[in-house]
Amino acid sequence: MQLPDRIQKDTEEWRTFLRFLSWSKQKSNRDVFCLKCWKILKYEECVRHKSSLPDHVKSILTSKEFSSETKFVSIARAMNRVAIEGERELYENPYKSKDKRGRPSTQLLLYREELKKKEEEDKRQSPEDRSRIESQCYGVDEPPLVAAAASSLGEISPVELQMPLYKHLTAQVQNLQNQVEQL
């Protein structure tokens, strides 16, 4: 059942809302309440929410802190989430979730974390450092020492020049070991 954006006390919607609050505490993965967003989040949503909005972490309440009527009413009043129309008190509905996709895959979370780390590393590196690292890894403008070592080891194909440096040198070491064994 979809509840309205504002709920009046002592109505059928209010009683349904209280059942939702009670259910939030009874679930094995209990819901949490972000006060900044004024939104009750499922466990899966909370994981994404904390990673995307780290400044909200301190404003997230556990279900034991909001799941009773008196606790919710006192929080709503303290956060100015109550509108008074005439004699009616209308409480803003924190069950606003439209996201039904659930928890993202662990692989997706790990990928996003790795991507974020790489972006942070790139920000710390100067453009000169980046171009130097890329040239060392991909064989473009190789440092003289590497070029001399490679030429002394024999003919190098264009494909080998495009391989990362560590793979190329590993292959050359293997070649030398094979030559030593043949002697």
Contact map, one row per residue, 1 for C-alpha under 8 A:
111000000000000000000000000000000000000000000000000000000000000000000000000000000000000000000000000000000000000000000000000000000000000000000000000000000000000000000000000000000000000
111100000000000000000000000000000000000000000000000000000000000000000000000000000000000000000000000000000000000000000000000000000000000000000000000000000000000000000000000000000000000
111110100000100010000000000000000000000000000000000000000000000000000000000000000000000000001010000000000000000000000000000000000000000000000000000000000000000000000000000000000000000
011111100000100000000000000000000000000000000000000000000000000000000000000000000000000000001000000000000000000000000000000000000000000000000000000000000000000000000000000000000000000
001111100000000000000000000000000000000000000000000000000000000000000000000000000000000000011000000000000000000000000000000000000000000000000000000000000000000000000000000000000000000
000111110000000000000000000000000000000000000000000000000000000000000000000000000000000001111000000000000000000000000000000000000000000000000000000000000000000000000000000000000000000
001111111000110000000000000000000000000000000000000000000000000000000000000000000000000001111000000000000000000000000000000000000000000000000000000000000000000000000000000000000000000
000001111110110000000000000000000000000000000000000000000000000000000000000000000000000111100000000000000000000000000000000000000000000000000000000000000000000000000000000000000000000
000000111110010000000000000000000000000000000000000000000000000000000000000000000000000011100000000000000000000000000000000000000000000000000000000000000000000000000000000000000000000
000000011111011000000000000000000000000000000000000000000000000000000000000000000000000000000000000000000000000000000000000000000000000000000000000000000000000000000000000000000000000
000000011111111000000000000000000000000000000000000000000000000000000000000000000000000000000000000000000000000000000000000000000000000000000000000000000000000000000000000000000000000
000000000111111100000000000000000000000000000000000000000000000000000000000000000000000000000000000000000000000000000000000000000000000000000000000000000000000000000000000000000000000
001100110011111110000000000000000000000000000000000000000000000000000000000000000000000000000000000000000000000000000000000000000000000000000000000000000000000000000000000000000000000
000000111111111111000000000000000000000000000000000000000000000000000000000000000000000000000000000000000000000000000000000000000000000000000000000000000000000000000000000000000000000
000000000111111111100000000000000000000000000000000000000000000000000000000000000000000000000000000000000000000000000000000000000000000000000000000000000000000000000000000000000000000
000000000001111111110000000000000000000000000000000000000000000000000000000000000000000000000000000000000000000000000000000000000000000000000000000000000000000000000000000000000000000
001000000000111111111000000000000000000000000000000000000000000000000000000000000000000000000000000000000000000000000000000000000000000000000000000000000000000000000000000000000000000
000000000000011111111100000000000000000000000000000000000000000000111000000000000000000000000000000000000000000000000000000000000000000000000000000000000000000000000000000000000000000
000000000000001111111110000000000000000000000000000000000000000000000000000000000000000000000000000000000000000000000000000000000000000000000000000000000000000000000000000000000000000
000000000000000111111111000000000000000000000000000000000000000000000000000000000000000000000000000000000000000000000000000000000000000000000000000000000000000000000000000000000000000
000000000000000011111111100000000000000000000000000000000000000001110000000000000000000000000000000000000000000000000000000000000000000000000000000000000000000000000000000000000000000
000000000000000001111111110000000000000000000000000000000000000000110000000000000000000000000000000000000000000000000000000000000000000000000000000000000000000000000000000000000000000
000000000000000000111111111000000000000000000000000000000000000000000000000000000000000000000000000000000000000000000000000000000000000000000000000000000000000000000000000000000000000
000000000000000000011111111001110000000000000000000000000000001000100000000000000000000000000000000000000000000000000000000000000000000000000000000000000000000000000000000000000000000
000000000000000000001111111001100000000000000000000000000000001100100000000000000000000000000000000000000000000000000000000000000000000000000000000000000000000000000000000000000000000
000000000000000000000111111101000000000000000000000000000000000000000000000000000000000000000000000000000000000000000000000000000000000000000000000000000000000000000000000000000000000
000000000000000000000011111111100000000000000000000000000000000000000000000000000000000000000000000000000000000000000000000000000000000000000000000000000000000000000000000000000000000
000000000000000000000000011111000000000000000000000000000000000000000000000000000000000000000000000000000000000000000000000000000000000000000000000000000000000000000000000000000000000
000000000000000000000000001111100000000001100000000000000000000000000000000000000000000000000000000000000000000000000000000000000000000000000000000000000000000000000000000000000000000
000000000000000000000001111111110000000001100000000000000000011000000000000000000000000000000000000000000000000000000000000000000000000000000000000000000000000000000000000000000000000
000000000000000000000001101011111000000111100000000000000000011000000000000000000000000000000000000000000000000000000000000000000000000000000000000000000000000000000000000000000000000
000000000000000000000001000001111100000111100100000000000001111000000000000000000000000000000000000000000000000000000000000000000000000000000000000000000000000000000000000000000000000
000000000000000000000000000000111110011110000000000000000001111001000000000000000000000000000100000000000000000000000000000000000000000000000000000000000000000000000000000000000000000
000000000000000000000000000000011111111110000000000000010011100000000000000000000000000000000000000000000000000000000000000000000000000000000000000000000000000000000000000000000000000
000000000000000000000000000000001111111000000000000000000011100000000000000000100000000000000000000000000000000000000000000000000000000000000000000000000000000000000000000000000000000
000000000000000000000000000000000111110000000000000000010010000000000000000000000000000000000000000000000000000000000000000000000000000000000000000000000000000000000000000000000000000
000000000000000000000000000000000111111000000000000000000000000000000000000000000000000000000000000000000000000000000000000000000000000000000000000000000000000000000000000000000000000
000000000000000000000000000000001111111100000000000000000000000000000000000000000000000000000100000000000000000000000000000000000000000000000000000000000000000000000000000000000000000
000000000000000000000000000000001110111110000000000000000000000000000000000000000000000000000111100000000000000000000000000000000000000000000000000000000000000000000000000000000000000
000000000000000000000000000000111100011111000000000000000000000000000000000000000000000000000111100000000000000000000000000000000000000000000000000000000000000000000000000000000000000
000000000000000000000000000000111100001111111100000000000000000000000000000000000000000000000010100000000000000000000000000000000000000000000000000000000000000000000000000000000000000
000000000000000000000000000011110000000111111100000000000000000000000000000000000000000000000000000000000000000000000000000000000000000000000000000000000000000000000000000000000000000
000000000000000000000000000011110000000011111110000000000000000000000000000000000000000000000000000000000000000000000000000000000000000000000000000000000000000000000000000000000000000
000000000000000000000000000000000000000011111111000000000000000000000000000000000000000000000000000001110000000000000000000000000000000000000000000000000000000000000000000000000000000
000000000000000000000000000000000000000011111111100000000000000000000000000000000000000000000000000001100000000000000000000000000000000000000000000000000000000000000000000000000000000
000000000000000000000000000000010000000011111111110000000000000000000000000000000000000000000000000000000000000000000000000000000000000000000000000000000000000000000000000000000000000
000000000000000000000000000000000000000000111111111000000000000000000000000000000000000000000000000000100000000000000000000000000000000000000000000000000000000000000000000000000000000
000000000000000000000000000000000000000000011111111100000000000000000000000000000000000000000000000000100000000000000000000000000000000000000000000000000000000000000000000000000000000
000000000000000000000000000000000000000000001111111111000000000000000000000000000000000000000000000000000000000000000000000000000000000000000000000000000000000000000000000000000000000
000000000000000000000000000000000000000000000111111111011000000000000000000000000000000000000000000000000000000000000000000000000000000000000000000000000000000000000000000000000000000
000000000000000000000000000000000000000000000011111111000000000000000000000000000000000000000000000000000000000000000000000000000000000000000000000000000000000000000000000000000000000
000000000000000000000000000000000000000000000001111111000000000000000000000000000000000000000000000000000000000000000000000000000000000000000000000000000000000000000000000000000000000
000000000000000000000000000000000000000000000000111111111000000000000000000000000000000000000000000000000000000000000000000000000000000000000000000000000000000000000000000000000000000
000000000000000000000000000000000000000000000000111111111000000000000000000000000000000000000000000000000000000000000000000000000000000000000000000000000000000000000000000000000000000
000000000000000000000000000000000000000000000000000011111100000000000000000000000000000000000000000000000000000000000000000000000000000000000000000000000000000000000000000000000000000
000000000000000000000000000000000101000000000000010011111111000000000000000000000000000000000000000000000000000000000000000000000000000000000000000000000000000000000000000000000000000
000000000000000000000000000000000000000000000000010011111111000000000000000000000000000000000000000000000000000000000000000000000000000000000000000000000000000000000000000000000000000
000000000000000000000000000000000000000000000000000000111111000000000000000000000000000000000000000000000000000000000000000000000000000000000000000000000000000000000000000000000000000
000000000000000000000000000000000111000000000000000000011111100000000000000000000000000000000000000000000000000000000000000000000000000000000000000000000000000000000000000000000000000
000000000000000000000000000000011110000000000000000000011111110000000000000000000000000000000000000000000000000000000000000000000000000000000000000000000000000000000000000000000000000
000000000000000000000000000000011110000000000000000000000011111011000000000000000000000000000000000000000000000000000000000000000000000000000000000000000000000000000000000000000000000
000000000000000000000000000001111000000000000000000000000001111111000000000000000000000000000000000000000000000000000000000000000000000000000000000000000000000000000000000000000000000
000000000000000000000001100001111000000000000000000000000000111111100000000000000000000000000000000000000000000000000000000000000000000000000000000000000000000000000000000000000000000
000000000000000000000000100000000000000000000000000000000000011111110000000000000000000000000000000000000000000000000000000000000000000000000000000000000000000000000000000000000000000
000000000000000000000000000000000000000000000000000000000000111111100010000000000000000000000000000000000000000000000000000000000000000000000000000000000000000000000000000000000000000
000000000000000000001000000000001000000000000000000000000000111111111011001000000000000000000000000000000000000000000000000000000000000000000000000000000000000000000000000000000000000
000000000000000001001101100000000000000000000000000000000000001111111011000000000000000000000000000000000000000000000000000000000000000000000000000000000000000000000000000000000000000
000000000000000001001100000000000000000000000000000000000000000101111111000000000000000000000000000000000000000000000000000000000000000000000000000000000000000000000000000000000000000
000000000000000001000000000000000000000000000000000000000000000001111111100000000000000000000000000000000000000000000000000000000000000000000000000000000000000000000000000000000000000
000000000000000000000000000000000000000000000000000000000000000000011111110000000000000000000000000000000000000000000000000000000000000000000000000000000000000000000000000000000000000
000000000000000000000000000000000000000000000000000000000000000011111111111000000000000000000000000000000000000000000000000000000000000000000000000000000000000000000000000000000000000
000000000000000000000000000000000000000000000000000000000000000001111111111100000000000000000000000000000000000000000000000000000000000000000000000000000000000000000000000000000000000
000000000000000000000000000000000000000000000000000000000000000000001111111110000000000000000000000000000000000000000000000000000000000000000000000000000000000000000000000000000000000
000000000000000000000000000000000000000000000000000000000000000000000111111111000000000000000000000000000000000000000000000000000000000000000000000000000000000000000000000000000000000
000000000000000000000000000000000000000000000000000000000000000001000011111111100000000000000000000000000000000000000000000000000000000000000000000000000000000000000000000000000000000
000000000000000000000000000000000000000000000000000000000000000000000001111111111100000000110000000000000000000000000000000000000000000000000000000000000000000000000000000000000000000
000000000000000000000000000000000000000000000000000000000000000000000000111111111100000000000000000000000000000000000000000000000000000000000000000000000000000000000000000000000000000
000000000000000000000000000000000000000000000000000000000000000000000000011111111000000000000000000000000000000000000000000000000000000000000000000000000000000000000000000000000000000
000000000000000000000000000000000010000000000000000000000000000000000000001111111000000000000000000000000000000000000000000000000000000000000000000000000000000000000000000000000000000
000000000000000000000000000000000000000000000000000000000000000000000000000111111110000000000000000000000000000000000000000000000000000000000000000000000000000000000000000000000000000
000000000000000000000000000000000000000000000000000000000000000000000000000111111110000000110000000000000000000000000000000000000000000000000000000000000000000000000000000000000000000
000000000000000000000000000000000000000000000000000000000000000000000000000110011111000011110000000000000000000000000000000000000000000000000000000000000000000000000000000000000000000
000000000000000000000000000000000000000000000000000000000000000000000000000000011111100011110000000000000000000000000000000000000000000000000000000000000000000000000000000000000000000
000000000000000000000000000000000000000000000000000000000000000000000000000000000111111111000000000000000000000000000000000000000000000000000000000000000000000000000000000000000000000
000000000000000000000000000000000000000000000000000000000000000000000000000000000011111111000000000000000000000000000000000000000000000000000000000000000000000000000000000000000000000
000000000000000000000000000000000000000000000000000000000000000000000000000000000001111100000000000000000000000000000000000000000000000000000000000000000000000000000000000000000000000
000000000000000000000000000000000000000000000000000000000000000000000000000000000001111110000000000000000000000000000000000000000000000000000000000000000000000000000000000000000000000
000000010000000000000000000000000000000000000000000000000000000000000000000000000001111111000000000000000000000000000000000000000000000000000000000000000000000000000000000000000000000
000000011000000000000000000000000000000000000000000000000000000000000000000000000111101111100000000000000000000000000000000000000000000000000000000000000000000000000000000000000000000
000001111000000000000000000000000000000000000000000000000000000000000000000000000111100111110000000000000000000000000000000000000000000000000000000000000000000000000000000000000000000
000001111000000000000000000000000000000000000000000000000000000000000000000100001110000011111000000000000000000000000000000000000000000000000000000000000000000000000000000000000000000
000011100000000000000000000000000000000000000000000000000000000000000000000100001110000001111100000000000000000000000000000000000000000000000000000000000000000000000000000000000000000
001111100000000000000000000000000000000000000000000000000000000000000000000000000000000000111111000000000000000000000000000000000000000000000000000000000000000000000000000000000000000
000000000000000000000000000000001000011100000000000000000000000000000000000000000000000000011111000000000000000000000000000000000000000000000000000000000000000000000000000000000000000
001000000000000000000000000000000000001110000000000000000000000000000000000000000000000000001111100000000000000000000000000000000000000000000000000000000000000000000000000000000000000
000000000000000000000000000000000000001100000000000000000000000000000000000000000000000000001111110000000000000000000000000000000000000000000000000000000000000000000000000000000000000
000000000000000000000000000000000000001110000000000000000000000000000000000000000000000000000011111100000000000000000000000000000000000000000000000000000000000000000000000000000000000
000000000000000000000000000000000000000000000000000000000000000000000000000000000000000000000001111100000000000000000000000000000000000000000000000000000000000000000000000000000000000
000000000000000000000000000000000000000000000000000000000000000000000000000000000000000000000000111111000000000000000000000000000000000000000000000000000000000000000000000000000000000
000000000000000000000000000000000000000000000000000000000000000000000000000000000000000000000000111111000000000000000000000000000000000000000000000000000000000000000000000000000000000
000000000000000000000000000000000000000000000000000000000000000000000000000000000000000000000000001111110000000000000000000000000000000000000000000000000000000000000000000000000000000
000000000000000000000000000000000000000000011000000000000000000000000000000000000000000000000000001111110000000000000000000000000000000000000000000000000000000000000000000000000000000
000000000000000000000000000000000000000000011011000000000000000000000000000000000000000000000000000011111000000000000000000000000000000000000000000000000000000000000000000000000000000
000000000000000000000000000000000000000000010000000000000000000000000000000000000000000000000000000011111101100000000000000000000000000000000000000000000000000000000000000000000000000
000000000000000000000000000000000000000000000000000000000000000000000000000000000000000000000000000000111111100000000000000000000000000000000000000000000000000000000000000000000000000
000000000000000000000000000000000000000000000000000000000000000000000000000000000000000000000000000000011111110000000000000000000000000000000000000000000000000000000000000000000000000
000000000000000000000000000000000000000000000000000000000000000000000000000000000000000000000000000000001111111000000000000000000000000000000000000000000000000000000000000000000000000
000000000000000000000000000000000000000000000000000000000000000000000000000000000000000000000000000000011111111100000000000000000000000000000000000000000000000000000000000000000000000
000000000000000000000000000000000000000000000000000000000000000000000000000000000000000000000000000000011111111110000000000000000000000000000000000000000000000000000000000000000000000
000000000000000000000000000000000000000000000000000000000000000000000000000000000000000000000000000000000111111111000000000000000000000000000000000000000000000000000000000000000000000
000000000000000000000000000000000000000000000000000000000000000000000000000000000000000000000000000000000011111111100000000000000000000000000000000000000000000000000000000000000000000
000000000000000000000000000000000000000000000000000000000000000000000000000000000000000000000000000000000001111111110000000000000000000000000000000000000000000000000000000000000000000
000000000000000000000000000000000000000000000000000000000000000000000000000000000000000000000000000000000000111111111000000000000000000000000000000000000000000000000000000000000000000
000000000000000000000000000000000000000000000000000000000000000000000000000000000000000000000000000000000000011111111100000000000000000000000000000000000000000000000000000000000000000
000000000000000000000000000000000000000000000000000000000000000000000000000000000000000000000000000000000000001111111110000000000000000000000000000000000000000000000000000000000000000
000000000000000000000000000000000000000000000000000000000000000000000000000000000000000000000000000000000000000111111111000000000000000000000000000000000000000000000000000000000000000
000000000000000000000000000000000000000000000000000000000000000000000000000000000000000000000000000000000000000011111111100000000000000000000000000000000000000000000000000000000000000
000000000000000000000000000000000000000000000000000000000000000000000000000000000000000000000000000000000000000001111111110000000000000000000000000000000000000000000000000000000000000
000000000000000000000000000000000000000000000000000000000000000000000000000000000000000000000000000000000000000000111111111000000000000000000000000000000000000000000000000000000000000
000000000000000000000000000000000000000000000000000000000000000000000000000000000000000000000000000000000000000000011111111100000000000000000000000000000000000000000000000000000000000
000000000000000000000000000000000000000000000000000000000000000000000000000000000000000000000000000000000000000000001111111110000000000000000000000000000000000000000000000000000000000
000000000000000000000000000000000000000000000000000000000000000000000000000000000000000000000000000000000000000000000111111111000100000000000000000000000000000000000000000000000000000
000000000000000000000000000000000000000000000000000000000000000000000000000000000000000000000000000000000000000000000011111111000000000000000000000000000000000000000000000000000000000
000000000000000000000000000000000000000000000000000000000000000000000000000000000000000000000000000000000000000000000001111111000000000000000000000000000000000000000000000000000000000
000000000000000000000000000000000000000000000000000000000000000000000000000000000000000000000000000000000000000000000000111111101100000000000000000000000000000000000000000000000000000
000000000000000000000000000000000000000000000000000000000000000000000000000000000000000000000000000000000000000000000000011111111100000000000000000000000000000000000000000000000000000
000000000000000000000000000000000000000000000000000000000000000000000000000000000000000000000000000000000000000000000000000011111110000000000000000000000000000000000000000000000000000
000000000000000000000000000000000000000000000000000000000000000000000000000000000000000000000000000000000000000000000000000001111111000000000000000000000000000000000000000000000000000
000000000000000000000000000000000000000000000000000000000000000000000000000000000000000000000000000000000000000000000000000011111111100000000000000000000000000000000000000000000000000
000000000000000000000000000000000000000000000000000000000000000000000000000000000000000000000000000000000000000000000000010011111111110000000000000000000000000000000000000000000000000
000000000000000000000000000000000000000000000000000000000000000000000000000000000000000000000000000000000000000000000000000000111111111000000000000000000000000000000000000000000000000
000000000000000000000000000000000000000000000000000000000000000000000000000000000000000000000000000000000000000000000000000000011111111100000000000000000000000000000000000000000000000
000000000000000000000000000000000000000000000000000000000000000000000000000000000000000000000000000000000000000000000000000000001111111110000000000000000000000000000000000000000000000
000000000000000000000000000000000000000000000000000000000000000000000000000000000000000000000000000000000000000000000000000000000111111111010000000000000000000000000000000000000000000
000000000000000000000000000000000000000000000000000000000000000000000000000000000000000000000000000000000000000000000000000000000011111111111100000000000000000000000000000000000000000
000000000000000000000000000000000000000000000000000000000000000000000000000000000000000000000000000000000000000000000000000000000001111111111110000000000000000000011000000000000000000
000000000000000000000000000000000000000000000000000000000000000000000000000000000000000000000000000000000000000000000000000000000000111111100000000000000000000000111100000000000000000
000000000000000000000000000000000000000000000000000000000000000000000000000000000000000000000000000000000000000000000000000000000000011111110000000000000000000011111000000000000000000
000000000000000000000000000000000000000000000000000000000000000000000000000000000000000000000000000000000000000000000000000000000000001111111100000000000000000011111000000000000000000
000000000000000000000000000000000000000000000000000000000000000000000000000000000000000000000000000000000000000000000000000000000000011101111100000000000000000011000000000000000000000
000000000000000000000000000000000000000000000000000000000000000000000000000000000000000000000000000000000000000000000000000000000000001100111110000000000000000000000000000000000000000
000000000000000000000000000000000000000000000000000000000000000000000000000000000000000000000000000000000000000000000000000000000000001100111111011000000000000000000000000000000000000
000000000000000000000000000000000000000000000000000000000000000000000000000000000000000000000000000000000000000000000000000000000000000100001111111000000000000000000000000000000000000
000000000000000000000000000000000000000000000000000000000000000000000000000000000000000000000000000000000000000000000000000000000000000000000111111100000000000000000000000000000000000
000000000000000000000000000000000000000000000000000000000000000000000000000000000000000000000000000000000000000000000000000000000000000000000011111110000000000000000000000000000000000
000000000000000000000000000000000000000000000000000000000000000000000000000000000000000000000000000000000000000000000000000000000000000000000111111111000000000000000000000000000000000
000000000000000000000000000000000000000000000000000000000000000000000000000000000000000000000000000000000000000000000000000000000000000000000111111111100000000000000000000000000000000
000000000000000000000000000000000000000000000000000000000000000000000000000000000000000000000000000000000000000000000000000000000000000000000001111111110000000000000000000000000000000
000000000000000000000000000000000000000000000000000000000000000000000000000000000000000000000000000000000000000000000000000000000000000000000000111111111000000000000000000000000000000
000000000000000000000000000000000000000000000000000000000000000000000000000000000000000000000000000000000000000000000000000000000000000000000000011111111101000000000000000000000000000
000000000000000000000000000000000000000000000000000000000000000000000000000000000000000000000000000000000000000000000000000000000000000000000000001111111111000000000000000000000000000
000000000000000000000000000000000000000000000000000000000000000000000000000000000000000000000000000000000000000000000000000000000000000000000000000111111100000000000000000000000000000
000000000000000000000000000000000000000000000000000000000000000000000000000000000000000000000000000000000000000000000000000000000000000000000000000011111110000000000000000100000000000
000000000000000000000000000000000000000000000000000000000000000000000000000000000000000000000000000000000000000000000000000000000000000000000000000001111111000000000000000000000000000
000000000000000000000000000000000000000000000000000000000000000000000000000000000000000000000000000000000000000000000000000000000000000000000000000000101111100000000000000000000000000
000000000000000000000000000000000000000000000000000000000000000000000000000000000000000000000000000000000000000000000000000000000000000000000000000001100111110110000000000000000000000
000000000000000000000000000000000000000000000000000000000000000000000000000000000000000000000000000000000000000000000000000000000000000000000000000000000011111110000000000000000000000
000000000000000000000000000000000000000000000000000000000000000000000000000000000000000000000000000000000000000000000000000000000000000000000000000000000001111111000000000000000000000
000000000000000000000000000000000000000000000000000000000000000000000000000000000000000000000000000000000000000000000000000000000000000000000000000000000000111111100000000000000000000
000000000000000000000000000000000000000000000000000000000000000000000000000000000000000000000000000000000000000000000000000000000000000000000000000000000001111111100001000000000000000
000000000000000000000000000000000000000000000000000000000000000000000000000000000000000000000000000000000000000000000000000000000000000001110000000000000001111111110001000000000000000
000000000000000000000000000000000000000000000000000000000000000000000000000000000000000000000000000000000000000000000000000000000000000001110000000000000000011111110000000000000000000
000000000000000000000000000000000000000000000000000000000000000000000000000000000000000000000000000000000000000000000000000000000000000011100000000000000000001111111011000000000000000
000000000000000000000000000000000000000000000000000000000000000000000000000000000000000000000000000000000000000000000000000000000000000111100000000000000000000011111111000000000000000
000000000000000000000000000000000000000000000000000000000000000000000000000000000000000000000000000000000000000000000000000000000000000111100000000000000000000000111111100000000000000
000000000000000000000000000000000000000000000000000000000000000000000000000000000000000000000000000000000000000000000000000000000000000010000000000000000000000000011111110000000000000
000000000000000000000000000000000000000000000000000000000000000000000000000000000000000000000000000000000000000000000000000000000000000000000000000000000000000000111111111000000000000
000000000000000000000000000000000000000000000000000000000000000000000000000000000000000000000000000000000000000000000000000000000000000000000000000000000000000110111111111100000000000
000000000000000000000000000000000000000000000000000000000000000000000000000000000000000000000000000000000000000000000000000000000000000000000000000000000000000000001111111110000000000
000000000000000000000000000000000000000000000000000000000000000000000000000000000000000000000000000000000000000000000000000000000000000000000000000000000000000000000111111111000000000
000000000000000000000000000000000000000000000000000000000000000000000000000000000000000000000000000000000000000000000000000000000000000000000000000000000000000000000011111111100000000
000000000000000000000000000000000000000000000000000000000000000000000000000000000000000000000000000000000000000000000000000000000000000000000000000000001000000000000001111111110000000
000000000000000000000000000000000000000000000000000000000000000000000000000000000000000000000000000000000000000000000000000000000000000000000000000000000000000000000000111111111000000
000000000000000000000000000000000000000000000000000000000000000000000000000000000000000000000000000000000000000000000000000000000000000000000000000000000000000000000000011111111100000
000000000000000000000000000000000000000000000000000000000000000000000000000000000000000000000000000000000000000000000000000000000000000000000000000000000000000000000000001111111110000
000000000000000000000000000000000000000000000000000000000000000000000000000000000000000000000000000000000000000000000000000000000000000000000000000000000000000000000000000111111111000
000000000000000000000000000000000000000000000000000000000000000000000000000000000000000000000000000000000000000000000000000000000000000000000000000000000000000000000000000011111111100
000000000000000000000000000000000000000000000000000000000000000000000000000000000000000000000000000000000000000000000000000000000000000000000000000000000000000000000000000001111111110
000000000000000000000000000000000000000000000000000000000000000000000000000000000000000000000000000000000000000000000000000000000000000000000000000000000000000000000000000000111111111
000000000000000000000000000000000000000000000000000000000000000000000000000000000000000000000000000000000000000000000000000000000000000000000000000000000000000000000000000000011111111
000000000000000000000000000000000000000000000000000000000000000000000000000000000000000000000000000000000000000000000000000000000000000000000000000000000000000000000000000000001111111
000000000000000000000000000000000000000000000000000000000000000000000000000000000000000000000000000000000000000000000000000000000000000000000000000000000000000000000000000000000111111
000000000000000000000000000000000000000000000000000000000000000000000000000000000000000000000000000000000000000000000000000000000000000000000000000000000000000000000000000000000011111
